[in-house]
Structures are given as structure tokens and as C-alpha cells.
Amino acid sequence: MSESTRQVIMTRCPLGGSTELLFETGTVEEAFAEKGAEVVLLQSLPEQEHIKHLTQEAPLAFRDGGNVPPIWSHSKGTPTLVIGLNGIIQSHAIIVAPDSEIRTVQDLRGKRLSVPDHGGKVIDPMRAMTLRGYDTILKGAGIDPSEVVFVDTPVDGRANSAHVDAKGNLIGNREGVSDKDFVSHHVEEIKALREGRIDAFFSHRALVSQIVHKGIGRVLIDIAQTDLPQVNNIYPTVITVDAGFAKANRDIVVEYLYRLLLMAKTAAADPENYEVLTVKAQFGVTVEEQKETREKTWYTKLAPSFDEELVAALAEQKRFLLEKGIIEQDFDLSEWIDESFLEEAKERFRQLNKA
């Protein structure tokens, strides 16, 4: 890299969105090269840097993924800006054993619900997501949280983490776990369920279908299949940029968003082909499992936006995290959101794609 080349460090959650498609197709590297910039995937850096996927500290430039880490990090004072939101509905469900006597949500009274605990992590998005999911389901059924038993399940993130980087390399450690029993994020909870130490746990995305297909568990309720609020870590997903980077590199920020808009249009025209590409960052997930666990019109919702419903969902998630003590400091959502970059990207998109 020459001294004049700008370095753009990026990260994304393996959720199968537009940023993932940019990496899979090499589009992001090509686009930034035209701007005299080099893309660096955060996970390709030394392991001690990977924590910035959660803390979002500089020199990380862009993050696209679940909303808990960016809300948490900004509440801590990390100077980021929200430059886009996405809202693809995907499964988030309570799982019970295949032969469990629990048949309805009402049967959860008195039962032990697993809450994953990743220990030393600065923020635990899986734990926050689980608490949010239980809260939504229990409230919807008129069950007070005091009527169930929440059980902390210690989780080794290295054993549970498994997805591939943009070059197809497996990230994570799954030693000692057979393919038949391995479901990313749920190694310890599956064991606890089998040993009768818990009665249920919470899962999301295509992991839900993996669990069912492997005969590991049964879906008790999937929020995505109900009229309950969809708000959780994976709805809406959030695209953020380091505020200092954005100020110094506005052209790159706009280019990134423009490429997301272009990718959304391309994928919408050929969803079957792009469906295959979106599973590659999720270890062991098949196209069939992904199709089963996200809305059929996913390909129409890849473009970043600030739709009123998504902004309201982000505000509601912030409120929940504050109420539960997951974040300690409130902040002004309107000051965190900067729509100007996306508006500029949309104008460019309109000018270059008039046909």
C-alpha cells in the first residue's frame, strides 16, 4: 500500500445483507480502489483487533450488522454515525427439546430459560438478543418474567463462533464438536438442553432451521411468524461509520452507500443467484435453511434506508437496552443518525441509473 492509499477497515455480521454481497462479489474492493483506497476486513487483522467489531473504536471505519453493539458503543461515547438501516425479518425463536412436554408458550411458566453468558466480552449481543426475545414473547403471552427461571449458560465464544471471511477462510474454533452437533453460537446450550439443565434456549436466523434439521430441537415459537414486535438485535440492522473517518473521507462513505444501493438493485433482479452468495458467511448453513428462516421478499429490502418504521424500531431497541441496564447512558438518536450521506448516494444512483 502506497503512502497515498487510504485504508478502509470494515466489518460485518454474517447476516447475509448487501455488505456481504459486496465482499462476495469483490465489488467493494473494486469500488474503493477507484477512490485510491484499500479495503481491509477487520477479521483479517491480528486477533486482538477483532474486539473492535463490538467496540467500534478507530481505526475501524465501517460496521454493518446487529444493532446492540453500535447502540452500546455509542452510549459509551464512541464517535460513530448511523448512515443506513436495513429491515429484513428473520427467525428469532425459542427452542425446546424434540420430545419436550412444552407445547405452548403458556407452558413456559416455571421452566428454565437459558441466557447465554460470554463472560469477558465488553458487550454480549447474543445475551441482549436473548433477553429481548424472551421479553417480547413473555409479554405477548401475558407471562410475568418472575414466572420463569432464567439460567445463565456460560459460553465459550471461540467454540461457538464460526463464519467465514471474505476469502472463504473459517473464523472460529469448533474442536471437539461433531458436525452433527455443531450449531454456531449454541454448543453449550445444546449440551445443557440434552443434559436437562435447561428447558429452552433462544436462537435466530438460519441457526433455527439448522437446529430443527439436525433433530437437536423443536421450535416452540418463532417471532417472525407472529404479529409480535420484530425488534431485536437483527431488526433493524445498522450501518455505521466512524465520525472522524466520515469527516475526512466523505467520498468513500458515499461510494460505499452507492454500491449498496446498486447491489440491492442487482440482487433484486436475480434473487436466486444472490441467495446462494448470502449464505457463505454462515458456517454450515444451506440455502434451504436460510430460505426457511427469512421473509420471502428479502431481496426487495437490501437497500439501506431510513424508513420511519426502522428508525422507530431502533429507538425502541435503545429504550429496551437502557431499561434493562445493558446500556447506562442515553443519547439523542436524531444526532446519531446522519441521512446526508445516503441522500447523496441516492442522488448519484438516480443520476447514473435513469434507465
Sine and cosine of phi, psi and omega as CSV:
sin_phi,cos_phi,sin_psi,cos_psi,sin_omega,cos_omega
0.00,0.00,0.79,-0.61,-0.01,-1.00
-0.97,0.23,0.27,-0.96,-0.02,-1.00
-0.89,0.46,-0.44,0.90,-0.04,-1.00
-1.00,0.06,-0.17,0.98,-0.01,-1.00
-0.98,0.21,0.79,-0.62,0.04,-1.00
-1.00,0.09,0.69,-0.72,0.01,-1.00
-0.99,-0.12,0.75,-0.66,-0.02,-1.00
-0.86,-0.50,0.97,-0.25,0.01,-1.00
-1.00,0.01,0.81,-0.59,-0.08,-1.00
-0.78,-0.63,0.41,-0.91,0.13,-0.99
-0.55,-0.84,0.40,-0.92,0.04,-1.00
-0.49,-0.87,0.53,-0.85,0.14,-0.99
-0.98,0.21,0.53,-0.85,-0.01,-1.00
-0.97,0.23,0.92,0.38,-0.07,-1.00
-0.96,-0.29,0.02,1.00,0.07,-1.00
0.96,0.28,0.56,0.83,0.01,-1.00
-0.99,-0.13,-0.25,-0.97,-0.08,-1.00
-0.90,0.43,-0.62,0.79,0.01,-1.00
-0.88,0.47,-0.64,0.77,0.05,-1.00
-0.86,0.50,-0.66,0.75,0.01,-1.00
-0.91,0.41,-0.58,0.82,0.06,-1.00
-0.88,0.48,-0.68,0.73,0.02,-1.00
-0.92,0.38,-0.71,0.70,-0.06,-1.00
-0.89,0.45,-0.54,0.84,-0.03,-1.00
-1.00,-0.09,-0.08,1.00,-0.02,-1.00
0.97,0.26,0.13,0.99,-0.07,-1.00
-0.90,0.44,-0.64,0.77,-0.07,-1.00
-0.93,0.38,-0.62,0.78,0.03,-1.00
-0.90,0.44,-0.69,0.72,0.00,-1.00
-0.89,0.45,-0.69,0.72,-0.05,-1.00
-0.90,0.43,-0.70,0.71,-0.04,-1.00
-0.96,0.27,-0.50,0.87,0.06,-1.00
-0.87,0.49,-0.59,0.81,0.04,-1.00
-0.91,0.42,-0.38,0.93,0.02,-1.00
-0.99,-0.12,0.15,0.99,-0.03,-1.00
0.95,0.33,0.57,0.82,-0.03,-1.00
-0.78,-0.63,0.46,-0.89,0.01,-1.00
-0.89,-0.46,0.77,-0.63,0.03,-1.00
-1.00,0.10,0.73,-0.68,0.08,-1.00
-0.81,-0.59,0.87,-0.50,0.06,-1.00
-0.97,0.26,0.78,-0.63,-0.05,-1.00
-0.79,0.61,-0.65,0.76,-0.06,-1.00
-0.94,0.34,-0.16,0.99,0.07,-1.00
-1.00,0.06,-0.16,0.99,0.02,-1.00
-0.99,0.11,0.19,-0.98,0.05,-1.00
-0.79,0.61,0.52,-0.85,-0.15,-0.99
-0.83,0.56,-0.54,0.84,-0.03,-1.00
-0.91,0.42,-0.27,0.96,0.03,-1.00
-1.00,0.08,-0.28,0.96,-0.12,-0.99
-0.90,0.43,-0.41,0.91,-0.01,-1.00
-0.88,0.48,-0.34,0.94,-0.01,-1.00
-0.94,0.35,-0.22,0.98,0.15,-0.99
-0.88,0.48,-0.48,0.88,0.01,-1.00
-0.99,-0.16,-0.71,0.71,-0.08,-1.00
-0.98,0.19,-0.42,0.91,0.01,-1.00
0.88,0.48,0.46,0.89,0.01,-1.00
-0.96,0.29,0.51,-0.86,0.11,-0.99
-0.88,0.48,0.53,-0.85,0.23,0.97
-1.00,-0.01,0.31,0.95,0.11,-0.99
-0.86,0.52,0.78,-0.63,-0.01,-1.00
-1.00,-0.09,-0.87,0.50,-0.09,-1.00
-0.89,-0.46,0.57,-0.82,0.16,-0.99
-0.68,-0.73,0.72,-0.70,0.06,-1.00
-0.78,-0.62,0.89,-0.45,-0.01,-1.00
0.18,-0.98,-0.41,-0.91,-0.06,-1.00
-0.84,0.55,0.44,-0.90,-0.15,-0.99
-1.00,0.04,-0.26,0.96,-0.06,-1.00
-0.90,0.43,-0.78,0.63,0.00,-1.00
-0.86,0.51,-0.71,0.71,0.01,-1.00
-0.91,0.41,-0.59,0.81,0.07,-1.00
-0.90,0.44,-0.72,0.69,-0.01,-1.00
-0.88,0.47,-0.76,0.65,-0.07,-1.00
-0.91,0.42,-0.62,0.78,0.01,-1.00
-0.93,0.36,-0.57,0.82,0.05,-1.00
-0.91,0.42,-0.40,0.92,0.04,-1.00
-1.00,0.08,-0.09,1.00,0.03,-1.00
0.97,-0.23,0.05,1.00,0.05,-1.00
-0.91,0.42,0.83,-0.56,-0.11,-0.99
-0.98,0.18,1.00,0.02,0.04,-1.00
-0.86,-0.50,0.25,-0.97,0.09,-1.00
-0.78,-0.62,0.63,-0.78,0.13,-0.99
-1.00,0.07,0.85,-0.53,-0.04,-1.00
-0.91,-0.42,0.04,1.00,0.04,-1.00
0.02,-1.00,0.43,-0.90,0.05,-1.00
-0.76,-0.65,0.44,-0.90,0.12,-0.99
-0.74,-0.68,0.46,-0.89,-0.05,-1.00
-0.64,-0.77,0.92,0.38,0.09,-1.00
-1.00,-0.04,0.85,-0.53,-0.01,-1.00
-0.97,0.24,0.81,-0.59,0.02,-1.00
-0.74,-0.67,0.34,-0.94,-0.04,-1.00
-0.84,0.54,0.67,-0.75,0.28,-0.96
-0.56,-0.83,0.90,-0.43,-0.33,-0.94
-0.61,-0.79,0.41,-0.91,0.16,-0.99
-1.00,-0.02,0.75,-0.66,-0.02,-1.00
-0.94,-0.35,0.71,-0.70,0.11,-0.99
-0.84,-0.55,0.19,-0.98,0.02,-1.00
-0.90,0.43,0.50,-0.87,-0.02,-1.00
-0.82,0.57,-0.57,0.82,-0.05,-1.00
-0.98,-0.22,0.28,0.96,-0.04,-1.00
-0.90,0.45,0.56,-0.83,0.07,-1.00
-0.99,0.16,-0.10,0.99,0.05,-1.00
-0.97,0.26,0.91,-0.42,-0.08,-1.00
-0.90,-0.43,-0.42,0.91,0.01,-1.00
-0.73,-0.68,0.26,-0.96,0.04,-1.00
-0.87,0.50,-0.57,0.82,0.01,-1.00
-0.87,0.50,-0.44,0.90,0.00,-1.00
-0.96,0.29,-0.11,0.99,-0.01,-1.00
-0.96,0.28,-0.28,0.96,0.01,-1.00
-0.83,0.56,0.79,-0.61,0.00,-1.00
0.99,0.15,-0.04,1.00,-0.05,-1.00
-1.00,-0.01,0.34,-0.94,-0.05,-1.00
-1.00,-0.10,0.90,-0.43,-0.01,-1.00
-0.97,-0.25,0.83,-0.56,-0.04,-1.00
-0.96,0.30,0.68,-0.73,0.14,-0.99
-0.83,-0.56,0.94,-0.34,-0.07,-1.00
-0.89,0.45,0.60,-0.80,0.01,-1.00
-0.75,-0.66,0.95,-0.31,-0.03,-1.00
-1.00,0.06,0.16,0.99,0.12,-0.99
0.95,0.33,-0.94,-0.35,-0.19,-0.98
-0.97,0.25,0.01,1.00,-0.02,-1.00
-0.89,0.45,0.59,-0.81,-0.01,-1.00
-0.91,0.42,-0.59,0.81,0.14,-0.99
-0.62,-0.78,0.61,-0.79,-0.07,-1.00
-0.91,-0.42,1.00,0.02,-0.06,-1.00
-0.89,0.46,-0.55,0.83,0.01,-1.00
-0.91,0.41,-0.63,0.78,0.04,-1.00
-0.91,0.41,-0.72,0.69,0.01,-1.00
-0.88,0.47,-0.65,0.76,0.01,-1.00
-0.90,0.43,-0.66,0.75,0.01,-1.00
-0.89,0.45,-0.72,0.69,0.00,-1.00
-0.88,0.47,-0.64,0.77,0.02,-1.00
-0.91,0.42,-0.67,0.74,0.00,-1.00
-0.89,0.45,-0.73,0.69,0.04,-1.00
-0.87,0.49,-0.68,0.73,-0.02,-1.00
-0.85,0.53,-0.71,0.70,-0.01,-1.00
-0.89,0.46,-0.72,0.69,-0.07,-1.00
-0.94,0.34,-0.71,0.71,-0.02,-1.00
-0.91,0.42,-0.69,0.73,0.04,-1.00
-0.88,0.48,-0.66,0.75,0.00,-1.00
-0.89,0.47,-0.46,0.89,-0.02,-1.00
-0.99,-0.14,0.01,1.00,-0.01,-1.00
0.95,0.30,0.45,0.89,0.00,-1.00
-0.98,-0.21,0.81,-0.59,0.05,-1.00
-0.97,0.24,0.62,-0.79,0.01,-1.00
-0.82,0.57,-0.45,0.89,0.01,-1.00
-0.93,0.36,-0.21,0.98,-0.02,-1.00
-1.00,0.04,-0.07,1.00,0.09,-1.00
-0.84,-0.54,0.18,-0.98,0.01,-1.00
-0.90,-0.43,0.89,-0.46,0.05,-1.00
-1.00,0.03,0.80,-0.60,-0.06,-1.00
-0.90,-0.44,0.87,-0.49,0.07,-1.00
-0.94,0.35,0.79,-0.61,0.05,-1.00
-0.91,-0.41,0.95,-0.30,0.02,-1.00
-0.86,0.50,0.73,-0.68,-0.07,-1.00
-0.82,-0.57,0.75,-0.66,0.11,-0.99
-1.00,0.01,0.97,-0.26,-0.07,-1.00
-0.85,0.53,-0.51,0.86,-0.01,-1.00
-0.93,0.38,-0.61,0.79,0.00,-1.00
-0.97,0.24,-0.46,0.89,-0.07,-1.00
-1.00,-0.03,-0.39,0.92,-0.09,-1.00
-0.99,0.11,0.80,-0.61,0.06,-1.00
-0.35,-0.94,0.95,-0.31,0.21,-0.98
-0.48,-0.88,0.12,-0.99,-0.07,-1.00
-0.95,-0.33,0.49,-0.87,0.03,-1.00
-0.99,0.12,-0.08,-1.00,-0.09,-1.00
-0.90,0.43,-0.31,0.95,0.01,-1.00
-0.99,-0.12,0.08,1.00,0.05,-1.00
1.00,0.03,0.15,0.99,0.00,-1.00
-1.00,0.09,0.70,-0.71,-0.01,-1.00
-0.94,0.34,0.77,-0.63,0.08,-1.00
-0.95,-0.30,0.86,-0.52,0.02,-1.00
0.75,-0.66,0.20,-0.98,-0.05,-1.00
-0.80,-0.61,0.89,-0.45,-0.01,-1.00
-0.83,-0.56,0.51,0.86,0.00,-1.00
-0.89,0.46,0.64,-0.77,0.07,-1.00
0.99,0.15,0.06,1.00,0.00,-1.00
-0.86,-0.51,0.82,-0.57,-0.04,-1.00
-0.95,0.30,0.42,-0.91,0.04,-1.00
-0.84,0.54,-0.58,0.81,-0.04,-1.00
-0.90,0.43,-0.56,0.83,-0.07,-1.00
-0.99,-0.13,-0.17,0.98,-0.11,-0.99
-1.00,0.10,0.84,-0.55,0.18,-0.98
-0.71,-0.70,0.90,-0.44,-0.07,-1.00
-0.75,0.66,0.74,-0.68,0.02,-1.00
1.00,0.09,-0.19,0.98,-0.17,-0.98
-0.82,-0.58,0.35,0.94,-0.05,-1.00
-0.84,0.54,-0.80,0.60,-0.06,-1.00
-0.95,0.32,-0.58,0.81,-0.03,-1.00
-0.94,0.34,-0.58,0.81,0.07,-1.00
-0.89,0.45,-0.67,0.74,0.03,-1.00
-0.89,0.45,-0.70,0.72,-0.01,-1.00
-0.89,0.45,-0.61,0.79,0.03,-1.00
-0.91,0.42,-0.68,0.73,-0.02,-1.00
-0.92,0.40,-0.56,0.83,-0.03,-1.00
-1.00,0.07,0.00,1.00,0.06,-1.00
0.97,0.24,0.34,0.94,0.02,-1.00
-1.00,0.05,-0.29,0.96,0.10,-0.99
-0.68,-0.74,0.30,-0.95,0.03,-1.00
-0.96,-0.28,-0.30,0.95,-0.04,-1.00
-0.29,-0.96,0.39,-0.92,0.15,-0.99
-0.61,-0.79,0.15,-0.99,-0.09,-1.00
-0.94,-0.34,0.68,-0.74,0.01,-1.00
-0.68,-0.73,0.10,-0.99,-0.05,-1.00
-0.43,-0.90,0.25,-0.97,0.06,-1.00
0.84,0.54,-0.48,-0.88,-0.06,-1.00
-0.93,0.36,-0.19,0.98,0.08,-1.00
-0.86,0.51,-0.57,0.82,0.00,-1.00
-0.86,0.51,-0.73,0.69,-0.01,-1.00
-0.93,0.36,-0.61,0.79,0.07,-1.00
-0.83,0.55,-0.74,0.68,-0.03,-1.00
-0.85,0.53,-0.70,0.72,-0.02,-1.00
-0.93,0.37,-0.74,0.68,-0.04,-1.00
-0.88,0.47,-0.52,0.85,-0.01,-1.00
-1.00,0.07,-0.01,1.00,0.02,-1.00
0.96,0.28,0.31,0.95,-0.05,-1.00
-0.98,0.18,-0.58,0.81,-0.06,-1.00
-0.40,-0.92,0.06,-1.00,0.00,-1.00
-0.80,-0.60,0.65,-0.76,0.02,-1.00
-0.97,0.24,0.85,-0.52,0.09,-1.00
-0.99,0.13,-0.73,0.68,0.05,-1.00
-0.43,-0.90,0.70,-0.72,0.06,-1.00
-0.91,-0.41,0.91,-0.41,-0.05,-1.00
-0.83,0.56,-0.55,0.83,-0.02,-1.00
-0.90,0.44,-0.33,0.94,-0.01,-1.00
-0.98,-0.18,0.26,0.96,-0.03,-1.00
-0.80,-0.60,0.03,-1.00,0.09,-1.00
-1.00,-0.05,0.14,0.99,0.02,-1.00
-0.92,0.38,0.38,-0.92,0.05,-1.00
-0.84,0.54,0.70,-0.71,-0.05,-1.00
-1.00,0.06,-0.11,0.99,-0.10,-1.00
-0.83,0.56,0.80,-0.60,0.11,-0.99
-0.19,-0.98,-0.12,-0.99,-0.03,-1.00
-0.83,0.55,-0.53,0.85,-0.06,-1.00
-0.99,-0.14,0.10,1.00,0.06,-1.00
-0.51,-0.86,0.94,-0.34,-0.01,1.00
-1.00,0.06,0.36,-0.93,0.21,-0.98
-1.00,0.08,0.41,-0.91,-0.19,-0.98
-0.80,-0.60,0.72,-0.69,0.11,-0.99
-0.97,-0.25,0.86,-0.51,-0.01,-1.00
-0.84,-0.54,0.33,-0.95,0.07,-1.00
-0.67,-0.74,0.57,-0.82,0.12,-0.99
-0.88,0.47,0.77,-0.64,-0.10,-0.99
-0.89,0.46,-0.63,0.77,0.02,-1.00
-0.91,0.41,-0.66,0.75,0.04,-1.00
-0.89,0.46,-0.69,0.72,-0.03,-1.00
-0.88,0.48,-0.65,0.76,-0.01,-1.00
-0.91,0.42,-0.61,0.79,-0.06,-1.00
-1.00,0.05,-0.29,0.96,-0.13,-0.99
-0.68,-0.73,0.77,0.64,-0.05,-1.00
-0.84,0.54,-0.60,0.80,-0.04,-1.00
-0.89,0.46,-0.59,0.81,0.00,-1.00
-0.95,0.31,-0.64,0.77,0.03,-1.00
-0.88,0.48,-0.72,0.69,0.00,-1.00
-0.91,0.41,-0.63,0.77,0.02,-1.00
-0.88,0.48,-0.70,0.72,0.02,-1.00
-0.86,0.52,-0.74,0.67,-0.01,-1.00
-0.92,0.39,-0.61,0.79,0.06,-1.00
-0.87,0.49,-0.69,0.73,0.00,-1.00
-0.91,0.41,-0.56,0.83,0.07,-1.00
-0.91,0.41,-0.66,0.75,0.04,-1.00
-0.90,0.44,-0.66,0.75,0.00,-1.00
-0.92,0.38,-0.67,0.75,0.03,-1.00
-0.90,0.44,-0.62,0.78,0.03,-1.00
-0.88,0.48,-0.66,0.75,0.03,-1.00
-0.92,0.40,-0.69,0.73,-0.02,-1.00
-0.90,0.44,-0.71,0.70,-0.03,-1.00
-0.92,0.38,-0.58,0.81,0.00,-1.00
-0.90,0.43,-0.46,0.89,0.00,-1.00
-0.99,0.13,-0.27,0.96,-0.05,-1.00
-0.55,-0.83,0.87,0.49,-0.13,-0.99
-0.88,0.47,-0.55,0.83,-0.04,-1.00
-0.89,0.46,-0.68,0.73,0.01,-1.00
-0.92,0.39,-0.68,0.73,-0.06,-1.00
-0.98,0.21,-0.37,0.93,0.12,-0.99
-0.85,0.52,-0.66,0.75,0.00,-1.00
-0.88,0.47,-0.67,0.74,-0.03,-1.00
-0.92,0.40,-0.51,0.86,-0.09,-1.00
-0.97,0.24,-0.15,0.99,0.02,-1.00
-1.00,-0.03,-0.16,0.99,-0.18,-0.98
-0.93,0.37,-0.41,0.91,0.00,-1.00
-1.00,0.05,0.06,1.00,-0.06,-1.00
-0.89,-0.45,0.93,-0.37,-0.14,-0.99
-0.85,0.52,0.83,-0.56,0.13,-0.99
0.97,0.24,-0.03,1.00,-0.06,-1.00
-0.98,0.18,0.66,-0.75,0.05,-1.00
-0.98,-0.19,0.30,-0.95,0.06,-1.00
-0.87,0.50,-0.66,0.75,0.00,-1.00
-0.86,0.51,-0.70,0.71,-0.01,-1.00
-0.90,0.43,-0.61,0.79,0.03,-1.00
-0.93,0.38,-0.67,0.74,0.01,-1.00
-0.87,0.48,-0.57,0.82,-0.03,-1.00
-0.95,0.33,-0.34,0.94,-0.18,-0.98
-0.86,-0.50,0.21,0.98,0.17,-0.99
-0.62,-0.78,0.42,-0.91,-0.14,-0.99
-0.85,0.53,0.56,-0.83,-0.10,-1.00
-0.89,0.45,-0.44,0.90,-0.02,-1.00
-1.00,-0.10,0.44,0.90,-0.04,-1.00
-0.79,0.61,-0.61,0.80,-0.12,-0.99
-0.95,0.31,-0.17,0.99,0.07,-1.00
-1.00,-0.04,-0.02,1.00,-0.11,-0.99
-0.83,-0.55,0.44,0.90,-0.03,-1.00
-0.99,0.11,-0.36,0.93,-0.06,-1.00
-0.96,0.27,0.74,-0.67,0.08,-1.00
-0.88,0.47,0.56,-0.83,-0.02,-1.00
-0.43,-0.90,0.06,-1.00,0.18,-0.98
-0.79,-0.62,0.73,0.69,0.05,-1.00
-0.82,0.57,0.60,-0.80,-0.06,-1.00
-0.81,0.58,-0.64,0.76,-0.01,-1.00
-0.90,0.44,-0.63,0.78,-0.02,-1.00
-0.95,0.31,-0.64,0.77,0.05,-1.00
-0.89,0.45,-0.67,0.75,0.04,-1.00
-0.89,0.45,-0.62,0.79,0.02,-1.00
-0.91,0.41,-0.64,0.77,0.04,-1.00
-0.90,0.44,-0.66,0.75,0.04,-1.00
-0.89,0.45,-0.65,0.76,0.02,-1.00
-0.91,0.41,-0.62,0.78,0.03,-1.00
-0.91,0.41,-0.66,0.75,0.04,-1.00
-0.87,0.49,-0.68,0.73,0.02,-1.00
-0.86,0.50,-0.70,0.71,-0.01,-1.00
-0.89,0.46,-0.73,0.69,-0.02,-1.00
-0.89,0.46,-0.58,0.82,0.05,-1.00
-0.94,0.34,-0.69,0.72,-0.01,-1.00
-0.87,0.49,-0.63,0.78,-0.05,-1.00
-1.00,0.04,0.01,1.00,0.02,-1.00
0.98,0.22,0.21,0.98,0.03,-1.00
-0.96,0.28,-0.54,0.84,0.26,-0.97
-0.88,-0.47,0.50,-0.87,-0.08,-1.00
-0.97,-0.25,-0.42,0.91,-0.06,-1.00
-0.89,-0.46,0.75,-0.66,0.08,-1.00
-0.99,0.14,0.27,-0.96,0.06,-1.00
-0.43,-0.90,0.26,-0.97,-0.04,-1.00
-0.99,0.13,0.92,-0.39,-0.03,-1.00
-0.89,0.46,-0.59,0.80,-0.05,-1.00
-0.91,0.42,-0.48,0.88,0.04,-1.00
-0.99,0.17,-0.40,0.92,0.01,-1.00
-0.98,0.20,-0.57,0.82,-0.03,-1.00
-0.99,0.12,0.77,-0.64,0.08,-1.00
-0.81,-0.59,0.97,-0.24,-0.06,-1.00
-0.99,0.13,-0.15,0.99,-0.14,-0.99
-0.91,0.42,-0.58,0.82,-0.01,-1.00
-0.91,0.41,-0.70,0.71,-0.01,-1.00
-0.92,0.38,-0.61,0.79,0.04,-1.00
-0.88,0.47,-0.65,0.76,0.03,-1.00
-0.92,0.40,-0.65,0.76,0.02,-1.00
-0.92,0.40,-0.63,0.78,0.03,-1.00
-0.90,0.43,-0.64,0.77,0.02,-1.00
-0.90,0.43,-0.66,0.75,0.06,-1.00
-0.89,0.45,-0.67,0.75,0.02,-1.00
-0.87,0.49,-0.69,0.73,0.00,-1.00
-0.90,0.44,-0.65,0.76,-0.03,-1.00
-0.93,0.36,-0.60,0.80,-0.09,-1.00
-1.00,-0.06,-0.15,0.99,-0.04,-1.00
-0.76,-0.65,0.71,0.70,-0.03,-1.00
-0.91,0.41,-0.47,0.88,0.01,-1.00
-0.94,0.34,0.00,0.00,0.00,0.00
